[in-house]
Amino acid sequence: MLIYKDWVLTLKLKQHKIKVMIRFAKHYFDSIDGIEIYPIISLVLFFTIFITMLILVFKIPKESIEEISNLPLENDSKNNNHE
């Protein structure tokens, strides 16, 4: 029972430390002017890169995908010469 109480006390202490750190960070970020634009910029940047990669993947010809997928299976004398 003592171990459980110690574990609960440790957990409560960690939760308190996290709350204090979040409160400090929130106060610190509230004092910075113009910070509200950064999450918007990062979201737009993420979706731009994601959509670009999605378009590139769909534009790759099927023959190229098949050729690339078979590369690990090919027996190449240069790469498999262990003798």
C-alpha positions in Angstrom: 0.0 0.0 0.0 2.9 2.3 0.7 4.3 1.9 -2.8 0.9 2.9 -4.3 0.8 6.0 -2.1 4.3 7.0 -3.1 3.4 6.5 -6.7 0.2 8.7 -6.4 2.2 11.4 -4.6 4.9 11.3 -7.3 2.2 11.5 -10.0 0.5 14.5 -8.3 3.9 16.2 -8.0 4.6 15.7 -11.7 1.2 17.0 -12.7 1.7 20.1 -10.5 5.1 20.7 -12.2 3.5 20.4 -15.6 0.7 22.8 -14.7 3.3 25.4 -13.4 5.4 25.0 -16.6 2.3 25.4 -18.8 1.2 28.5 -16.9 4.7 30.0 -17.2 4.8 29.2 -21.0 1.3 30.6 -21.5 2.2 33.9 -19.7 5.4 34.1 -21.7 3.8 33.6 -25.1 1.0 36.0 -24.2 3.6 38.7 -23.8 5.0 38.3 -27.3 3.3 40.6 -29.9 2.3 39.0 -33.2 2.8 35.4 -32.1 -0.7 34.3 -33.2 0.5 34.3 -36.9 3.0 31.4 -36.3 0.5 28.6 -35.9 -1.3 29.7 -39.0 2.0 29.9 -41.0 3.0 26.4 -39.8 -0.4 24.9 -40.7 -0.4 26.5 -44.2 3.2 25.3 -44.7 2.3 21.7 -43.6 -0.7 21.5 -45.9 1.3 23.0 -48.8 4.0 20.4 -48.5 1.5 17.6 -47.9 -0.6 18.5 -51.0 2.5 18.9 -53.1 3.8 15.5 -52.1 0.4 14.0 -52.8 0.3 15.4 -56.3 3.8 14.2 -57.0 3.0 10.7 -55.9 -0.1 10.6 -58.1 1.8 11.9 -61.1 4.5 9.2 -61.0 3.9 6.8 -63.9 2.9 3.2 -63.1 5.9 1.8 -65.0 8.3 3.8 -62.8 6.6 2.6 -59.6 6.8 -1.1 -60.7 10.5 -0.6 -61.6 11.3 0.9 -58.3 9.4 -1.7 -56.4 11.3 -4.5 -58.1 14.7 -3.0 -57.3 15.3 -4.9 -54.0 14.4 -8.2 -55.7 16.7 -8.0 -58.7 19.8 -10.1 -58.6 22.6 -7.8 -59.5 26.1 -9.4 -59.8 27.7 -6.2 -58.6 25.8 -6.1 -55.3 25.5 -9.8 -54.6 29.1 -10.8 -55.3 30.0 -12.2 -51.8 32.5 -14.8 -52.9 
